[in-house]
Amino acid sequence: MARKRITMQQLADACGLSRNTVSKVFNDRGSVPEATRQAVLQKARELGYYQPFEEAPAAAEPPKFQNIALLTRHPPTTEVHFGTFFLPAFIDRLSRAGYMLTMYEVTPEQMAARVLPPHVPLDQLAGLSVIEMFDQGYLEMLCSLGLPCISVDCSAETYLAPMRCDVVCMENTAGTAAVVRHLLDAGARRLGFVGDPEHCSSFRLRHLAFSMVLKQAGLPVDPALSILDEDAPDYSDVDWLYEKLRQMPAVPDALVCANDFLALSVMQALKRLGLSIPEDVMVTGFDGTPQSAVVEPTLTTVQIPNPEIGYVAADILLARIRDPGRPFRVVYVETTPVWRGSTARKPT
């Protein structure tokens, strides 16, 4: 049975402590009196809060293999990359358990050929981790290697096939649904979605939530007001987005973008069209990147708890290394809508 969903704030309230104190207990950061620590752990057990220290306690002896490979198509080099904020927590948890992480970039040619990058020491690996890799065939190849594997997010097809690895995702549907309802409350009636729903599982779930809330409100899901083209570099091209927006039969009241990266480019294209945000068009993103807080106007988004996802992913991988036969799991980590200036319009 799945664990009861409870937030760290709810756990802190139940203990009569601050969220910061409870966070220190779970993240091994800062000094917490042992009596307080034990009280928090006991309350966590009673409430069903996820407990990484029980899932993957430190090994009693050094692991046989201490290397873990991280495979990615896009190494984190900018502040809009998920891995920039995920990796420090992921590495911290693994290193505390005695493991070393090495990153390998997978080229398009290697992806197509279903082969590992050169120099991956397959016979010396304790496990595999995967981020920003959304090719189902390649993931299946990795799973066939017989090593413990954790995928952070996954392809849009993964859930249509038997589970062969653990998956950690940010929660996508509730956050997107809250954003769409917020837009409807603000008076939007013509809404569009920006992003390829088949790009990855998260994009598919965000588009699904977008469509479901519109249908619940009795509003049409009009593809003519959306940009749903197959994922390509074009999405980063403001000129391309400008033409896509210009060709729409009507100006949408709001555009729900699959992530902040797309939303920031869409905002540039809308401004080039002479449209004001949020007066003419409201815009939302997803991820909570630092840029979302400094763009003008500031961007309404859904904040991903990147460090927490890093810790959870590491704990699940360590648990898999310790017990390879346990059932595979999909774990979703709570996200939080952040309301800002790009959706400030009020109902008339």
C-alpha positions in Angstrom: 0.0 0.0 0.0 1.3 3.5 -0.8 2.4 5.7 2.1 0.0 8.4 3.3 0.8 11.7 1.7 1.9 14.2 4.3 4.0 17.3 3.8 7.0 18.3 5.9 5.1 21.3 7.2 2.2 19.1 8.4 4.8 16.8 10.2 6.4 19.9 11.8 3.0 21.1 13.0 2.2 17.7 14.4 5.5 17.8 16.3 5.1 21.4 17.5 8.4 22.3 15.8 9.5 24.6 12.9 9.7 23.2 9.4 13.4 24.1 9.5 14.1 21.8 12.5 12.2 18.9 10.9 14.1 19.5 7.6 17.4 19.2 9.5 16.4 15.8 10.8 15.7 14.4 7.4 18.5 16.1 5.5 21.2 15.6 8.0 22.0 19.3 8.1 22.6 21.2 11.3 22.5 20.2 14.9 19.3 18.7 16.4 19.1 17.3 19.9 18.9 13.6 19.9 15.6 13.6 21.9 14.1 16.0 19.3 15.3 13.9 16.5 13.8 10.7 17.9 10.5 12.4 18.6 10.3 13.6 14.9 11.2 10.1 13.6 8.5 8.5 15.8 5.9 11.0 14.7 6.9 10.4 11.1 6.4 6.7 11.5 2.9 7.3 13.0 1.8 9.6 10.2 3.3 7.6 7.4 5.8 10.3 6.3 8.4 9.1 3.8 11.6 8.1 5.8 14.7 7.9 3.7 16.8 6.7 6.6 14.6 3.6 6.9 14.5 2.9 3.2 18.2 3.1 2.7 20.3 3.1 5.9 24.0 3.5 5.6 25.8 0.3 4.7 27.3 -1.5 7.6 30.4 -2.2 5.5 31.8 -0.6 2.4 29.9 -1.5 -0.8 31.4 -3.9 -3.2 31.2 -1.4 -6.0 31.3 2.3 -5.1 30.6 3.8 -8.5 27.2 5.1 -9.7 26.9 6.4 -13.3 24.6 9.3 -14.1 23.5 9.3 -17.7 22.0 12.4 -19.4 21.4 13.9 -22.8 21.9 17.4 -21.5 24.5 18.0 -18.7 23.4 20.8 -16.3 25.2 24.0 -17.4 22.5 26.6 -16.8 20.1 27.7 -14.1 17.1 26.6 -16.1 18.4 22.9 -16.1 16.7 20.7 -13.5 19.9 19.0 -12.7 21.6 22.2 -11.5 19.5 22.1 -8.3 18.8 18.3 -8.2 22.4 17.1 -8.3 23.9 18.6 -5.1 21.3 16.8 -2.9 21.6 13.6 -4.9 25.4 13.5 -4.7 25.3 14.5 -1.0 23.1 11.5 -0.1 25.1 9.0 -2.2 28.4 10.2 -0.9 27.3 9.8 2.7 26.5 6.2 1.9 30.0 5.6 0.5 29.3 6.0 -3.3 30.8 8.2 -6.0 28.8 9.6 -8.9 30.2 10.1 -12.4 28.3 11.9 -15.1 28.2 10.7 -18.7 26.6 12.6 -21.6 24.7 10.4 -24.1 25.0 11.7 -27.7 22.1 11.4 -30.2 24.0 8.7 -32.1 24.5 6.7 -28.9 20.8 7.1 -28.1 19.8 5.9 -31.5 22.2 2.9 -31.4 21.1 2.0 -27.9 24.7 2.0 -26.6 26.4 3.4 -23.6 28.9 6.2 -23.8 32.6 5.0 -24.1 34.5 4.4 -20.8 31.4 3.6 -18.7 32.8 1.0 -16.3 29.8 -1.3 -16.5 31.5 -4.1 -14.5 32.4 -1.7 -11.7 29.0 0.0 -11.2 26.7 -0.4 -8.2 23.8 1.4 -10.0 22.6 3.8 -12.7 20.8 7.1 -12.5 19.1 8.9 -15.4 18.0 12.5 -15.8 16.8 14.4 -18.9 16.5 11.1 -20.8 13.1 10.6 -22.4 13.7 7.9 -25.0 11.8 4.8 -24.0 13.9 2.4 -26.0 17.1 3.7 -24.4 15.7 3.4 -20.9 14.6 -0.2 -21.6 18.2 -0.9 -22.8 19.6 0.4 -19.5 17.1 -1.6 -17.5 18.2 -4.8 -19.4 21.7 -4.4 -18.0 20.6 -5.8 -14.7 21.8 -2.9 -12.6 19.8 -1.0 -10.0 18.4 2.0 -11.9 16.6 5.2 -11.0 15.0 7.5 -13.6 14.1 11.0 -12.7 11.1 11.7 -14.8 10.7 9.4 -17.9 9.4 9.2 -21.4 5.7 9.7 -22.0 5.5 5.9 -22.9 7.0 4.5 -19.7 3.8 3.9 -17.9 2.4 2.0 -20.9 5.0 -0.7 -20.4 5.9 -3.0 -17.5 7.9 -1.3 -14.8 11.6 -2.3 -15.0 13.1 0.5 -12.9 12.2 3.0 -10.2 11.0 6.4 -11.2 10.9 9.7 -9.3 8.9 12.6 -10.6 7.7 15.9 -9.5 3.9 16.1 -8.9 2.5 17.5 -12.2 -1.3 17.2 -12.3 -2.4 19.0 -9.1 0.0 21.9 -9.6 -1.1 22.4 -13.2 -4.8 22.1 -12.3 -4.4 24.7 -9.6 -2.8 27.1 -12.1 -5.6 26.6 -14.7 -8.3 27.1 -12.1 -6.5 30.3 -11.1 -6.6 31.5 -14.7 -10.3 30.7 -14.9 -11.0 32.6 -11.7 -9.1 35.5 -13.2 -11.5 35.6 -16.1 -9.7 33.6 -18.8 -12.0 31.6 -21.2 -9.7 31.0 -24.2 -6.7 29.1 -22.9 -3.9 27.4 -24.8 -1.1 25.1 -23.9 2.6 25.4 -25.0 4.8 22.4 -25.2 5.0 18.9 -26.8 2.8 16.6 -24.6 4.9 13.6 -25.8 8.2 15.2 -24.8 8.2 13.4 -21.4 5.9 12.0 -18.8 5.7 15.3 -16.9 4.7 17.3 -20.1 2.0 14.7 -20.8 0.6 14.9 -17.3 0.6 18.7 -17.3 -1.3 18.8 -20.6 -3.7 16.2 -19.4 -4.5 18.2 -16.3 -4.9 21.3 -18.4 -7.4 19.6 -20.6 -9.3 18.0 -17.8 -9.8 21.2 -15.9 -11.1 23.0 -19.0 -13.5 20.1 -19.7 -14.7 20.2 -16.1 -15.4 24.0 -16.6 -17.4 23.3 -19.7 -14.8 25.0 -21.9 -13.3 23.7 -25.2 -9.8 22.4 -25.5 -8.9 24.2 -28.7 -5.7 23.0 -30.4 -5.7 26.2 -32.5 -4.9 28.2 -29.4 -2.1 25.9 -28.4 1.5 25.2 -29.6 1.8 21.4 -29.5 4.5 20.7 -32.1 6.9 17.9 -31.7 9.7 18.8 -29.4 12.5 20.5 -31.3 15.0 23.4 -30.9 12.3 25.6 -32.5 10.7 26.1 -29.0 13.7 28.2 -28.0 13.4 30.3 -31.1 11.4 33.5 -30.3 10.9 34.2 -34.0 9.3 30.7 -34.4 7.0 31.2 -31.4 6.2 34.7 -32.7 4.9 33.2 -36.0 3.0 30.5 -34.2 1.2 33.0 -32.0 0.6 35.4 -34.9 -1.1 32.6 -36.9 -3.6 31.8 -34.1 -7.2 32.6 -35.0 -7.7 34.6 -31.8 -5.5 36.0 -29.0 -5.7 33.5 -26.1 -6.7 34.9 -22.7 -4.0 32.7 -21.2 -1.1 30.4 -22.2 -0.2 27.5 -19.9 3.4 26.6 -20.7 4.9 23.2 -20.0 7.9 24.7 -18.2 9.5 28.1 -17.3 11.9 27.9 -20.2 9.0 27.8 -22.7 7.1 30.5 -20.8 10.0 32.9 -20.8 10.4 32.6 -24.6 6.6 32.9 -25.1 6.6 36.1 -23.1 9.3 37.6 -25.4 7.2 36.6 -28.4 4.0 38.1 -27.0 5.8 41.4 -26.3 7.1 41.4 -29.9 3.4 41.1 -31.0 2.7 44.2 -29.0 0.6 42.3 -26.4 0.8 43.1 -22.7 1.2 40.5 -19.9 -1.1 40.0 -18.1 -3.5 42.6 -19.4 -3.8 41.0 -22.9 -2.5 37.5 -22.2 -1.7 35.7 -18.9 1.2 33.3 -18.9 2.2 30.5 -16.6 5.2 28.2 -16.4 6.3 25.2 -14.4 9.6 24.5 -12.5 10.2 27.6 -10.4 13.5 28.6 -12.0 15.3 31.6 -10.6 14.6 33.5 -13.9 10.9 33.2 -13.2 11.3 35.6 -10.3 13.2 38.3 -12.1 11.6 38.5 -15.5 9.2 41.4 -16.1 6.5 40.8 -15.3 7.4 38.0 -12.8 6.2 34.6 -13.9 3.5 32.6 -12.2 4.9 29.1 -12.0 4.8 25.8 -10.1 7.8 25.3 -7.8 9.6 22.0 -8.0 11.4 21.0 -4.7 14.6 20.0 -6.5 16.8 19.2 -3.4 14.0 17.0 -2.0 13.7 15.1 -5.3 17.5 14.6 -5.2 17.3 13.1 -1.7 14.3 10.9 -2.5 15.9 9.6 -5.7 19.2 8.7 -3.9 17.3 7.0 -1.1 15.3 4.8 -3.6 18.4 3.9 -5.6 20.3 3.0 -2.4 17.3 0.9 -1.3 17.3 -0.8 -4.7 21.1 -1.6 -4.4 20.5 -3.2 -1.0 17.4 -5.1 -2.1 17.3 -5.7 -5.9 14.2 -7.8 -5.7 11.9 -5.2 -4.1 8.9 -4.1 -6.3 9.6 -1.1 -8.6 8.1 2.2 -7.5 6.9 5.5 -9.0 7.2 8.3 -6.4 5.8 11.8 -6.9 7.2 14.7 -4.9 4.8 17.6 -4.0 5.0 20.8 -6.0 3.7 24.3 -5.0 2.0 27.0 -7.2 3.6 30.4 -7.0 1.4 33.3 -8.0 3.1 36.3 -9.6 2.6 39.2 -11.9 2.1 37.3 -15.2 -1.4 36.3 -14.0 -2.3 39.3 -11.9 -5.5 40.2 -13.9 -8.7 40.1 -11.7 -12.2 39.0 -12.8 -14.2 41.8 -14.3 
